[in-house]
């Protein structure tokens, strides 16, 4: 998995994220100038898609007229909700097997008499 490098428009690095959770944390703390620079130029989309988060890209593309802290708040909210939706799906998968690993056809079945 590659890192997303947050930069200012002049190229100075201001943060890095190697996964979606780190990406969310950097959204909270990088300078607004960096956030707006990357968002307005579509820099987030390729990294997110390459790391398996294409659905998040489509949600972020819905943000149009936001600037400054309003943009930061919207991006954070969207990423948080996306992470929650991923967590719910994973929980559903675990529930469907009763939290146990499937063993196949020869599993722990009792022999019929």
HELIX and SHEET records of a PDB file:
HELIX    1   1 UNK A   20  UNK A   29  1                                  10    
HELIX    2   2 UNK A   32  UNK A   40  1                                   9    
HELIX    3   3 UNK A   43  UNK A   50  1                                   8    
HELIX    4   4 UNK A   54  UNK A   60  1                                   7    
HELIX    5   5 UNK A   68  UNK A   96  1                                  29    
SHEET    1   A 2 UNK A   4  UNK A   7  0                                        
SHEET    2   A 2 UNK A  13  UNK A  17 -1                                        
END                                                                             
